[in-house]
Structures are given as C-alpha cells and as structure tokens.
C-alpha cells in the first residue's frame, strides 16, 4: 500500500480517538448517565459524521467492518456491517438513507453506532426492490446473527434522522447535540449498556500509526555496551529480554505487533521474493519467504485479514519462516487496486475495505487453492502443507480445511467455522482455533462449532483467552492480550511442527 502523508483530519481523529483507548473494559453507557431532553446520553464519545469527515473517520477506525450478502428474494443484498468490541450479544441498528444507495457517510455513521456497542448494518440499494423489502430482509438476517441479541432498531436519514426502537419513533436534527440525544434514545429503548474495549486503529499499512506514539528500538546496538537489539535496558544498564506486548521491540520467538512489523521486515535475514500465481481468473501477487537451510520444508499458506497483505501479515510469514516453514502469502487484492494495481496501490485504508466487497468466497477458495498447488511444486517443499489465517483469514483457514482433503493442519485465529455439518465433515486436518473472550461476533459461533466437531470426531483444539480481544496477536499491549499472545503463538508453532513432520 502506498504510504501517503497523513492529513490533518486523520490526525485529529486518531489522537482524539487515542484518548478513548483503554486497557480495561469500560461502560459506554452508565446507569447514572446524564439526562438531556429526557433521554439518557452516552459516554462513548461518538460523533455524527458529515460527508466531509466520513472518509477520515473510516480510515482511522479500529472497529471491525465486513461485507455481508443478505438473501433477498432470488438475489443478495450487499450490506456493510460493523461490530462492537464486547463480550456479550448486542442489539442491532439498521442504518439507511432515504432514496439513496449506501455511501461513505452511512458507513461512517455505522462505525460510530458500533462505538456505542451496537451491531450496525448498512444495506445498499437494490434495483426493483423497495426500501421496505430491503429493510425486512436485513431484519430477518439480523435475527439469525449469532452475536445479535434479537433487539433491532433503525436509524433513517433524510433532511433529519429518525430513530425507531421498542415500538417508539423519534426524529432528530442533524447536529452533534441531536446525535447524542438519538444515541441516548437508542440506548434506552434497546436497553443497551455494554462493556466495551476500544481497539486502536488497525495498521492497514497506509500509515504506521503506532509509530507516532511509540519509538522503535534501534536497528542495532549502539556503541558503549548498551542493550542489544530486541532488548531493553534494566537497572544499571544490563540487558533484559524484550517483553511480549512491548511497543519498542519484538521478542525474537514471537510474531511482531502492529508497531514493530515494518522494522521486523526491514531487518529480516531471510530470503523472500514476489511471484504472480495464476488461479485461472487472475494473477495473485504472492510473497514467498524461504527458511534458512537447504532441506525440504512444509509449506504454510498465510491467509490475510480484512485489511489486506500489509506489513503485519508479511511479518507473520517472516516469523513462521524463521521457525522452518516455507511461506506463501498471496495478496487477495491483486488487480483490484487503482489502475489494476495490487494491495500496495491503494492509498487509504478504507479503499482496501471497499475493495473487499469485490472479493467473493469463490475467489478466495480458488486463489488459495492455486497458491497451495504452486507451493507444493516448489523444489524446497516437503509435501506437507498447512494454512493459517487471522480474522477473515481465520475463517478462510477453517474453510480451507474443508476444501483440501490432504491438508496437514489448519490454524484459525479469531475466525468463524462453516455452519453446515456437511462441510465440517469433509475436514481431515487437525484444526487449532484461538479466540479472545471479548469478541462476541466470533465467540457466539464457537460453542456450536465445538459441538459439531466433537460429534463428527474431528481433531479440534480450541483456546479462549479471558480478557483478550479480537486481534489480540496484533495488539498484545492491550488488557490481557499479552497473556493470550504468550500462550497462543508458541502453541501455534508447536502445533504446526507436530502436524507437518
């Protein structure tokens, strides 16, 4: 991804947002909330985005947005979904603008609604389908969503905004004060009192936002006997090991975090190259990272999270290659960038997010299969193969095990499983799944998956880390994420080594 200069709007949003990043859960709506126009107001600090501020907000958010395809008659309705970072089920707010298709402002409003603890859904327009039919389809879908608690509200925009929940409707002006009132109305009518953990902005690769706040460790040990790279100075100047979750250095046996990924890649001793792999429809720009040595190595296909093949995803591959795996990390945004470019041609983080709507499940399956087949033919490949994925990539890794009968192992970080037992029945590979407790979107699917895998007699090892969030490996400095990382990463390496011997 191109690395543009940060404009002032993004900086303002980032630093104001940073004030609300907490290492422990805090309530978005207090029981002693202030009263304003007879409505409880929220303490979450959300804003009413305008057309001018929407893009900057979407480029700075740390919340999880994804694209859903909601069944609507004989077709599907593209719907943007944003999830709150909470451990329990949440009410849903459906957001739309009268007589207009989905746009950046509505998606930015959805992000702010999710900041208040709601699941926010923004359906697109659909030719020949009325607004009423669209909203009805999304309501039905929302009622079946595992992380939703069955309570549904709507927020509709025209020259004013109209909130409807609990059988009551109220209209508000398009001002910040009125937005606060509207949020208070929704909180009250849906009984929304969540405990939230606000994640920092995702490292989409456009700007290393973490580096703005924290310095990196020096590239090499300075003269005079000071601490070596990867270490900090203890009392008296003696070296001490770099700690998991440090924002200044990377422990040698752990994957980098969002703040140390770029420097890790810059200092890597490993050989890597880029190849274009034809999957029958398009060419996937793929990073291959070779472990040290002259033997044969098991291949691992690294499956990207929603924010693309950024520095952190490549750093995951780099760390696994240091452990003796031959890594293939395809760019699933290949050819989808400006002028047919790849991931690195996108200018802003939300450009990547919008491009995700153009990648179908068939695209993913076909692409990852082609990459694995290519890797298995490399002269350095041992004949064993595994997959590992994060977030959306974690879901893909689980699905991949249903598609590849001779896959040796699959690792799933905070990703969902296929819901159909017929799909799970196809799995032969052992699966390791690692979850953060504060991630209702994924955690709400886990019990059913555990039950189905047990019923089918599949090898399924799960670990749920108390107090850890979604993307805990990326943000090990938050709350209990460091403890989760200290257990999960060595467990991952051991699991892959055991099953790809």
LOVEX-738644 format. One record per residue (C-alpha): residue in one letter; x negated, y negated, z; residue number from 0. Coordinates in nm, 4 decimals. Layout:
<pts>
- rest  xx  yy  zz  nr
- a  X  Y  Z  NUM
...
</pts>
This chain:
<pts>
- rest  xx  yy  zz  nr
- x  0.0000  0.0000  0.0000  0
- x  -0.1173  -0.3487  -0.0756  1
- x  -0.2214  -0.5477  0.2303  2
- x  -0.0722  -0.8954  0.1911  3
- x  -0.1270  -1.1929  0.4124  4
- x  0.1248  -1.1934  0.6963  5
- x  0.3738  -1.4729  0.6506  6
- x  0.4832  -1.6833  0.9438  7
- x  0.8306  -1.5305  0.9567  8
- x  0.6890  -1.1831  1.0091  9
- x  0.4508  -1.3094  1.2747  10
- x  0.7282  -1.4828  1.4639  11
- x  0.9401  -1.1689  1.4597  12
- x  0.6512  -0.9452  1.5578  13
- x  0.5296  -1.1458  1.8523  14
- x  0.8771  -1.2215  1.9800  15
- x  0.9574  -0.8519  1.9408  16
- x  0.6402  -0.7569  2.1245  17
- x  0.7785  -0.9262  2.4346  18
- x  1.0510  -0.6606  2.4433  19
- x  0.8241  -0.3585  2.4040  20
- x  0.8436  -0.1720  2.7332  21
- x  0.6596  0.1346  2.8520  22
- x  0.9599  0.2461  3.0543  23
- x  1.3241  0.2614  2.9649  24
- x  1.5291  -0.0500  3.0423  25
- x  1.9012  -0.1090  3.0097  26
- x  2.0236  -0.3032  2.7087  27
- x  2.3487  -0.3870  2.8850  28
- x  2.3532  -0.4339  3.2618  29
- x  2.6531  -0.3697  3.4825  30
- x  2.6158  -0.7247  3.6171  31
- x  2.5981  -0.8752  3.2663  32
- x  2.6868  -1.2402  3.2271  33
- x  3.0347  -1.3328  3.1181  34
- x  3.0792  -1.5524  2.8122  35
- x  3.4228  -1.6196  2.6677  36
- x  3.5472  -1.3248  2.8736  37
- x  3.3060  -1.0826  2.7068  38
- x  3.0007  -0.9184  2.8580  39
- x  2.6833  -1.0253  2.6849  40
- x  2.3834  -0.8078  2.6119  41
- x  2.0316  -0.8475  2.7422  42
- x  1.8748  -0.6613  2.4493  43
- x  1.7784  -0.9837  2.2740  44
- x  1.9194  -0.9014  1.9313  45
- x  1.9766  -1.1749  1.6759  46
- x  2.2158  -1.2407  1.3913  47
- x  2.0049  -1.2108  1.0755  48
- x  2.0626  -1.4507  0.7901  49
- x  1.9916  -1.3967  0.4221  50
- x  1.6643  -1.5855  0.4741  51
- x  1.5441  -1.3873  0.7781  52
- x  1.6640  -1.0384  0.6842  53
- x  1.3572  -0.9292  0.4871  54
- x  1.1112  -1.0364  0.7563  55
- x  1.3113  -0.8530  1.0216  56
- x  1.3283  -0.5324  0.8174  57
- x  0.9534  -0.5479  0.7567  58
- x  0.8769  -0.5826  1.1272  59
- x  1.1197  -0.3396  1.2888  60
- x  1.0143  -0.0285  1.4770  61
- x  1.3561  0.1385  1.4644  62
- x  1.4256  0.4430  1.2536  63
- x  1.6216  0.3838  0.9342  64
- x  1.7136  0.6511  0.6837  65
- x  1.9390  0.7091  0.3845  66
- x  2.2413  0.9340  0.4094  67
- x  2.4536  1.0677  0.1262  68
- x  2.8067  1.0893  0.2636  69
- x  3.0508  1.3168  0.0784  70
- x  3.3274  1.1074  -0.0777  71
- x  3.5692  1.2965  -0.2981  72
- x  3.3676  1.4545  -0.5786  73
- x  3.0660  1.2303  -0.5262  74
- x  2.8470  1.0957  -0.2455  75
- x  2.8265  0.7531  -0.0886  76
- x  2.4797  0.6144  -0.0237  77
- x  2.4702  0.4948  0.3372  78
- x  2.1906  0.3292  0.5324  79
- x  2.1619  0.4488  0.8936  80
- x  1.9606  0.3022  1.1813  81
- x  1.9217  0.4823  1.5131  82
- x  1.8552  0.3521  1.8634  83
- x  1.5707  0.4902  2.0761  84
- x  1.7766  0.6521  2.3503  85
- x  1.8054  0.9974  2.5052  86
- x  2.1843  1.0263  2.5068  87
- x  2.4511  1.0211  2.2404  88
- x  2.5569  0.6796  2.1111  89
- x  2.8656  0.5086  1.9729  90
- x  2.8658  0.4294  1.6011  91
- x  2.9181  0.0886  1.4404  92
- x  3.0047  0.0848  1.0680  93
- x  2.8907  -0.2388  0.9058  94
- x  3.0142  -0.3784  0.5747  95
- x  3.0670  -0.6999  0.3841  96
- x  3.3967  -0.7581  0.2065  97
- x  3.3788  -0.7140  -0.1719  98
- x  3.0006  -0.6782  -0.1741  99
- x  2.7630  -0.3814  -0.2009  100
- x  2.5021  -0.3048  0.0613  101
- x  2.2309  -0.5693  0.0845  102
- x  1.9259  -0.6573  0.2940  103
- x  2.1233  -0.8766  0.5302  104
- x  2.3676  -0.5987  0.6158  105
- x  2.0769  -0.3578  0.6711  106
- x  1.9044  -0.6132  0.8958  107
- x  2.2270  -0.6547  1.0925  108
- x  2.2347  -0.2761  1.1281  109
- x  1.8834  -0.2873  1.2717  110
- x  1.9949  -0.5395  1.5333  111
- x  2.3049  -0.3376  1.6160  112
- x  2.0766  -0.0383  1.6749  113
- x  1.8659  -0.2589  1.9027  114
- x  2.1777  -0.2763  2.1203  115
- x  2.1947  0.1026  2.1479  116
- x  2.4420  0.1822  1.8697  117
- x  2.4021  0.4084  1.5691  118
- x  2.4537  0.1667  1.2791  119
- x  2.5842  0.2798  0.9388  120
- x  2.5998  0.0597  0.6280  121
- x  2.7830  0.2196  0.3324  122
- x  2.7144  0.0980  -0.0187  123
- x  2.9903  0.0125  -0.2633  124
- x  3.1140  0.2850  -0.4957  125
- x  3.2891  0.2145  -0.8282  126
- x  3.6506  0.3282  -0.8264  127
- x  3.6555  0.3834  -0.4502  128
- x  3.8368  0.1362  -0.2248  129
- x  3.6834  -0.0167  0.0872  130
- x  3.9360  0.1756  0.2950  131
- x  3.8372  0.5080  0.1368  132
- x  3.4668  0.4342  0.1814  133
- x  3.5056  0.3484  0.5485  134
- x  3.7249  0.6528  0.6058  135
- x  3.4583  0.8797  0.4540  136
- x  3.1897  0.7269  0.6742  137
- x  3.4113  0.7584  0.9833  138
- x  3.4605  1.1295  0.9178  139
- x  3.0876  1.1741  0.8684  140
- x  3.0109  0.9816  1.1878  141
- x  3.2411  1.2018  1.3944  142
- x  3.0307  1.5040  1.2949  143
- x  2.6910  1.3446  1.3566  144
- x  2.5148  1.5260  1.6454  145
- x  2.3682  1.2077  1.8030  146
- x  2.7071  1.0284  1.7965  147
- x  2.9407  1.0381  2.0955  148
- x  3.2653  1.0189  1.8959  149
- x  3.3322  0.6497  1.9580  150
- x  3.3423  0.4437  1.6384  151
- x  3.3639  0.0680  1.5873  152
- x  3.3455  -0.1526  1.2790  153
- x  3.1821  -0.4862  1.2079  154
- x  3.3006  -0.6532  0.8881  155
- x  3.1592  -0.9720  0.7371  156
- x  3.3034  -1.2372  0.5076  157
- x  3.3020  -1.6065  0.5993  158
- x  3.3291  -1.4787  0.9598  159
- x  3.2618  -1.1453  1.1297  160
- x  3.5373  -0.9181  1.2540  161
- x  3.4683  -0.6555  1.5196  162
- x  3.7109  -0.3711  1.5795  163
- x  3.6797  -0.1137  1.8583  164
- x  3.9035  0.0688  2.1024  165
- x  4.2198  -0.0396  1.9211  166
- x  4.1301  -0.4096  1.9521  167
- x  4.0128  -0.6513  1.6821  168
- x  3.8471  -0.9881  1.7285  169
- x  3.6946  -1.2370  1.4858  170
- x  3.3809  -1.4435  1.5483  171
- x  3.1937  -1.7262  1.3775  172
- x  2.8617  -1.6583  1.2044  173
- x  2.6455  -1.8150  1.4755  174
- x  2.3977  -1.6757  1.7248  175
- x  2.6229  -1.7545  2.0195  176
- x  2.9139  -1.5838  1.8474  177
- x  2.6896  -1.2854  1.7666  178
- x  2.6166  -1.2472  2.1367  179
- x  2.9893  -1.2539  2.2033  180
- x  3.0525  -0.9952  1.9307  181
- x  2.7878  -0.7644  2.0767  182
- x  2.9431  -0.8080  2.4189  183
- x  3.2816  -0.7211  2.2740  184
- x  3.1433  -0.4029  2.1123  185
- x  2.9597  -0.3034  2.4296  186
- x  3.2716  -0.3466  2.6387  187
- x  3.5146  -0.1744  2.4024  188
- x  3.2854  0.1253  2.3391  189
- x  3.1561  0.1499  2.6982  190
- x  2.8031  0.1172  2.5636  191
- x  2.5477  0.0991  2.8461  192
- x  2.2377  0.2692  2.7053  193
- x  1.8923  0.3118  2.8476  194
- x  1.6545  0.2232  2.5656  195
- x  1.2858  0.2377  2.4852  196
- x  1.1969  -0.0229  2.2244  197
- x  0.9248  0.1091  1.9948  198
- x  0.6791  -0.1355  1.8393  199
- x  0.6781  -0.1964  1.4639  200
- x  0.5883  0.1126  1.2638  201
- x  0.2491  0.0995  1.0949  202
- x  0.3810  0.1076  0.7393  203
- x  0.0379  0.0322  0.6007  204
- x  0.1084  -0.3231  0.4868  205
- x  -0.0464  -0.4775  0.7955  206
- x  -0.2224  -0.3132  1.0885  207
- x  -0.0013  -0.4918  1.3400  208
- x  -0.1644  -0.3168  1.6334  209
- x  -0.4991  -0.4669  1.5436  210
- x  -0.3525  -0.8117  1.6006  211
- x  -0.3002  -0.7286  1.9672  212
- x  -0.5890  -0.4939  2.0449  213
- x  -0.9525  -0.4838  1.9303  214
- x  -1.1025  -0.1742  1.7742  215
- x  -1.4045  -0.0006  1.9226  216
- x  -1.7317  -0.0915  1.7463  217
- x  -1.8237  0.1111  1.4404  218
- x  -2.1452  0.2259  1.6049  219
- x  -2.3038  0.1992  1.9443  220
- x  -2.4765  -0.1373  1.9895  221
- x  -2.8371  -0.1592  2.0912  222
- x  -2.9306  -0.1626  2.4564  223
- x  -2.7893  0.1727  2.5697  224
- x  -2.4221  0.0728  2.5726  225
- x  -2.1406  0.3207  2.5263  226
- x  -2.1360  0.5233  2.2058  227
- x  -1.8542  0.5072  1.9558  228
- x  -1.5385  0.6743  2.0872  229
- x  -1.6335  0.5962  2.4454  230
- x  -1.5700  0.3117  2.6841  231
- x  -1.7972  0.1718  2.9493  232
- x  -1.7441  0.2905  3.3052  233
- x  -1.8763  0.1321  3.6193  234
- x  -2.2381  0.0417  3.5881  235
- x  -2.2143  0.0728  3.2077  236
- x  -2.2181  0.4548  3.1986  237
- x  -2.0306  0.6126  2.9067  238
- x  -1.6869  0.7538  2.9711  239
- x  -1.4651  0.9543  2.7333  240
- x  -1.2099  0.7754  2.5214  241
- x  -0.8645  0.8392  2.6654  242
- x  -0.5616  0.9585  2.4697  243
- x  -0.3435  0.6540  2.4138  244
- x  -0.6307  0.4070  2.4113  245
- x  -0.5766  0.1233  2.1678  246
- x  -0.9501  0.0645  2.1318  247
- x  -1.0889  0.4071  2.0393  248
- x  -0.9945  0.7585  1.9265  249
- x  -1.0776  1.0716  2.1285  250
- x  -1.2785  1.2992  1.8974  251
- x  -1.0464  1.6009  1.9285  252
- x  -0.7172  1.4138  1.8870  253
- x  -0.5440  1.2505  1.5946  254
- x  -0.5714  0.8721  1.5641  255
- x  -0.2869  0.6494  1.6759  256
- x  -0.1333  0.3698  1.4692  257
- x  -0.4022  0.1259  1.5766  258
- x  -0.7085  0.3434  1.5126  259
- x  -0.6074  0.5180  1.1894  260
- x  -0.7734  0.2761  0.9463  261
- x  -1.1065  0.2740  1.1287  262
- x  -1.0953  0.6542  1.1606  263
- x  -1.0630  0.6915  0.7846  264
- x  -1.3349  0.4349  0.7213  265
- x  -1.5791  0.6302  0.9401  266
- x  -1.4820  0.9813  0.8357  267
- x  -1.7756  1.2083  0.7446  268
- x  -1.5512  1.4324  0.5328  269
- x  -1.5303  1.4504  0.1553  270
- x  -1.1947  1.3635  0.0065  271
- x  -1.0566  1.2947  -0.3371  272
- x  -0.7352  1.1984  -0.5123  273
- x  -0.5757  1.4196  -0.7776  274
- x  -0.2498  1.3937  -0.9717  275
- x  -0.0421  1.7119  -0.9459  276
- x  0.2366  1.7638  -1.1990  277
- x  0.5512  1.9029  -1.0378  278
- x  0.7353  1.9376  -1.3697  279
- x  0.9050  1.5989  -1.3465  280
- x  0.6391  1.3567  -1.2253  281
- x  0.2795  1.3443  -1.1144  282
- x  0.2218  1.3349  -0.7390  283
- x  -0.0828  1.1367  -0.6348  284
- x  -0.2339  1.3675  -0.3727  285
- x  -0.5135  1.3212  -0.1222  286
- x  -0.7281  1.6336  -0.0778  287
- x  -0.9590  1.6431  0.2249  288
- x  -1.2257  1.9109  0.2497  289
- x  -1.3558  2.0557  0.5755  290
- x  -1.7284  2.0883  0.6382  291
- x  -1.8811  2.4166  0.5234  292
- x  -1.8955  2.6458  0.2239  293
- x  -1.6462  2.9156  0.3236  294
- x  -1.2813  2.9536  0.2349  295
- x  -1.0204  2.7674  0.4350  296
- x  -0.6449  2.7853  0.4923  297
- x  -0.4593  2.5037  0.3240  298
- x  -0.2222  2.2727  0.5111  299
- x  0.0314  2.0592  0.3243  300
- x  0.0831  1.7350  0.5177  301
- x  0.4369  1.6016  0.4782  302
- x  0.4752  1.2273  0.5184  303
- x  0.7073  1.0404  0.7481  304
- x  0.9633  0.7949  0.6106  305
- x  0.7109  0.5119  0.5974  306
- x  0.5031  0.6927  0.3387  307
- x  0.1494  0.8185  0.2958  308
- x  -0.0057  0.5386  0.4981  309
- x  -0.3343  0.5321  0.6880  310
- x  -0.1900  0.7210  0.9831  311
- x  -0.0629  1.0093  0.7685  312
- x  -0.4018  1.0360  0.5996  313
- x  -0.5704  1.0239  0.9418  314
- x  -0.3610  1.3257  1.0444  315
- x  -0.5015  1.5105  0.7452  316
- x  -0.8528  1.3945  0.8273  317
- x  -0.8265  1.5293  1.1829  318
- x  -0.6932  1.8653  1.0669  319
- x  -0.9729  1.8919  0.8110  320
- x  -1.2221  1.8412  1.0948  321
- x  -1.0637  2.1489  1.2520  322
- x  -1.1362  2.3594  0.9436  323
- x  -0.8272  2.3231  0.7288  324
- x  -0.8156  2.2276  0.3612  325
- x  -0.5693  1.9402  0.3457  326
- x  -0.3308  1.8342  0.0703  327
- x  -0.1311  1.5198  0.1436  328
- x  0.0921  1.4206  -0.1502  329
- x  0.2329  1.0726  -0.1972  330
- x  0.6060  1.1256  -0.2363  331
- x  0.6401  0.7654  -0.3527  332
- x  0.4275  0.8384  -0.6591  333
- x  0.5588  0.6441  -0.9563  334
- x  0.8277  0.4684  -0.7519  335
- x  0.6326  0.1518  -0.6798  336
- x  0.6268  -0.1710  -0.8818  337
- x  0.5439  -0.1048  -1.2485  338
- x  0.5446  0.2692  -1.1814  339
- x  0.2815  0.2453  -0.9090  340
- x  0.2280  0.4695  -0.6080  341
- x  0.2586  0.4031  -0.2337  342
- x  -0.0305  0.1577  -0.2372  343
- x  0.1505  -0.0629  -0.4904  344
- x  0.4309  -0.1557  -0.2505  345
- x  0.3827  -0.4971  -0.0963  346
- x  0.6059  -0.4782  0.2085  347
- x  0.7189  -0.2013  0.4470  348
- x  1.0858  -0.2313  0.3613  349
- x  1.0037  -0.1882  -0.0072  350
- x  0.8931  0.1636  0.0876  351
- x  1.2120  0.2197  0.2855  352
- x  1.4294  0.1143  -0.0067  353
- x  1.2378  0.3472  -0.2379  354
- x  1.3259  0.6380  -0.0085  355
- x  1.6828  0.6147  -0.1361  356
- x  1.5497  0.7233  -0.4767  357
- x  1.3895  1.0462  -0.3498  358
- x  1.6276  1.3401  -0.3397  359
- x  1.5948  1.6635  -0.1466  360
- x  1.5295  1.8423  -0.4760  361
- x  1.2435  1.6004  -0.5465  362
- x  1.0888  1.6825  -0.2096  363
- x  1.1196  2.0598  -0.2449  364
- x  0.9890  2.0643  -0.5999  365
- x  0.6995  1.8338  -0.5154  366
- x  0.5786  2.0118  -0.2041  367
- x  0.6022  2.3478  -0.3784  368
- x  0.3862  2.2218  -0.6654  369
- x  0.1281  2.0805  -0.4244  370
- x  0.1066  2.4058  -0.2306  371
- x  0.0680  2.6074  -0.5504  372
- x  -0.2110  2.3758  -0.6628  373
- x  -0.3860  2.4095  -0.3269  374
- x  -0.3644  2.7874  -0.3217  375
- x  -0.5592  2.7966  -0.6514  376
- x  -0.8484  2.5847  -0.5234  377
- x  -1.1732  2.7837  -0.5020  378
- x  -1.2080  2.6821  -0.1355  379
- x  -0.8611  2.8183  -0.0408  380
- x  -0.8431  3.1347  0.1707  381
- x  -0.4966  3.2450  0.0629  382
- x  -0.3283  3.1295  0.3835  383
- x  -0.1054  2.8224  0.3906  384
- x  0.0868  2.6104  0.6382  385
- x  0.2919  2.2923  0.6466  386
- x  0.3066  2.0116  0.8999  387
- x  0.5376  1.7121  0.8977  388
- x  0.6481  1.4182  1.1073  389
- x  0.9931  1.2625  1.1397  390
- x  1.1476  1.3099  0.7933  391
- x  0.8381  1.5095  0.7061  392
- x  0.9058  1.7297  1.0082  393
- x  1.2477  1.8061  0.8648  394
- x  1.0796  1.8833  0.5324  395
- x  0.8307  2.1155  0.7013  396
- x  1.1170  2.3109  0.8597  397
- x  1.2976  2.3283  0.5248  398
- x  0.9742  2.4319  0.3521  399
- x  0.9614  2.7449  0.5649  400
- x  1.2995  2.8427  0.4182  401
- x  1.1674  2.7923  0.0642  402
- x  0.8280  2.9690  0.0848  403
- x  0.8574  3.3346  0.1959  404
- x  0.4812  3.3797  0.2381  405
- x  0.4114  3.0554  0.4246  406
- x  0.1813  3.1369  0.7163  407
- x  0.3058  2.8725  0.9617  408
- x  0.5125  2.5551  0.9872  409
- x  0.4714  2.2716  1.2378  410
- x  0.7587  2.0309  1.2967  411
- x  0.7099  1.7020  1.4805  412
- x  1.0441  1.5418  1.5778  413
- x  1.2245  1.6742  1.2699  414
- x  1.5600  1.8497  1.2313  415
- x  1.6224  2.2050  1.1114  416
- x  1.8599  2.3190  0.8390  417
- x  2.2054  2.3597  0.9917  418
- x  2.3074  2.6695  0.7964  419
- x  2.2052  3.0029  0.9475  420
- x  2.1797  3.1417  0.5953  421
- x  1.8929  2.9011  0.5362  422
- x  1.7212  2.9776  0.8667  423
- x  1.7498  3.3486  0.7888  424
- x  1.5078  3.3007  0.4982  425
- x  1.2238  3.1940  0.7301  426
- x  0.9365  3.4376  0.7727  427
- x  0.6735  3.1996  0.9074  428
- x  0.6402  3.1192  1.2787  429
- x  0.7590  2.7660  1.3492  430
- x  0.6246  2.5289  1.6161  431
- x  0.8543  2.2336  1.6931  432
- x  0.7579  1.9398  1.9166  433
- x  1.0073  1.6805  2.0368  434
- x  1.0301  1.3717  2.2549  435
- x  1.3146  1.3636  2.5050  436
- x  1.4110  1.0039  2.4211  437
- x  1.5227  1.0855  2.0673  438
- x  1.8912  1.1738  2.0623  439
- x  1.9036  1.1712  1.6819  440
- x  1.6822  1.4817  1.6743  441
- x  1.7298  1.6254  2.0232  442
- x  2.1050  1.6588  1.9673  443
- x  2.0295  1.9181  1.6972  444
- x  1.7765  2.1253  1.8928  445
- x  1.9990  2.3496  2.1126  446
- x  2.1887  2.4858  1.8114  447
- x  1.8611  2.5459  1.6268  448
- x  1.7118  2.7323  1.9218  449
- x  2.0238  2.9481  1.9488  450
- x  2.0304  3.0290  1.5767  451
- x  1.6596  3.1093  1.5542  452
- x  1.6853  3.3356  1.8585  453
- x  1.9913  3.5104  1.7161  454
- x  1.8051  3.5692  1.3882  455
- x  1.4955  3.6998  1.5660  456
- x  1.2681  3.4274  1.4285  457
- x  0.9435  3.3104  1.5832  458
- x  1.0333  2.9623  1.7061  459
- x  0.8268  2.7863  1.9717  460
- x  0.9693  2.4575  2.0989  461
- x  0.8407  2.1952  2.3391  462
- x  1.0410  1.8955  2.4576  463
- x  0.8328  1.6319  2.6343  464
- x  1.0090  1.4461  2.9180  465
- x  0.9995  1.0687  2.8846  466
- x  0.8435  1.0831  2.5379  467
- x  0.9940  0.9027  2.2398  468
- x  1.0343  0.9770  1.8736  469
- x  0.6952  0.9312  1.7004  470
- x  0.5125  0.9904  2.0300  471
- x  0.1987  1.1015  1.8475  472
- x  0.1855  0.7716  1.6604  473
- x  0.2412  0.5640  1.9766  474
- x  0.0659  0.7534  2.2603  475
- x  0.0238  0.4340  2.4657  476
- x  0.3982  0.4067  2.5392  477
- x  0.5513  0.5600  2.8501  478
- x  0.4983  0.9376  2.8661  479
- x  0.3862  0.9608  2.5030  480
- x  0.0230  1.0017  2.6053  481
- x  0.1025  1.3065  2.8153  482
- x  0.3033  1.4504  2.5261  483
- x  0.0149  1.3927  2.2850  484
- x  -0.2383  1.5522  2.5199  485
- x  -0.0352  1.8719  2.5149  486
- x  0.1102  1.8692  2.1638  487
- x  -0.1965  1.8074  1.9493  488
- x  -0.4240  2.0834  2.0894  489
- x  -0.1215  2.3137  2.0817  490
- x  -0.0721  2.2287  1.7131  491
- x  -0.4332  2.3027  1.6210  492
- x  -0.4333  2.6325  1.8143  493
- x  -0.1029  2.7377  1.6554  494
- x  -0.2264  2.6702  1.3021  495
- x  -0.5549  2.8508  1.3638  496
- x  -0.3795  3.1517  1.5146  497
- x  -0.1402  3.1999  1.2245  498
- x  -0.3728  3.1212  0.9334  499
- x  -0.6600  3.3529  1.0235  500
</pts>
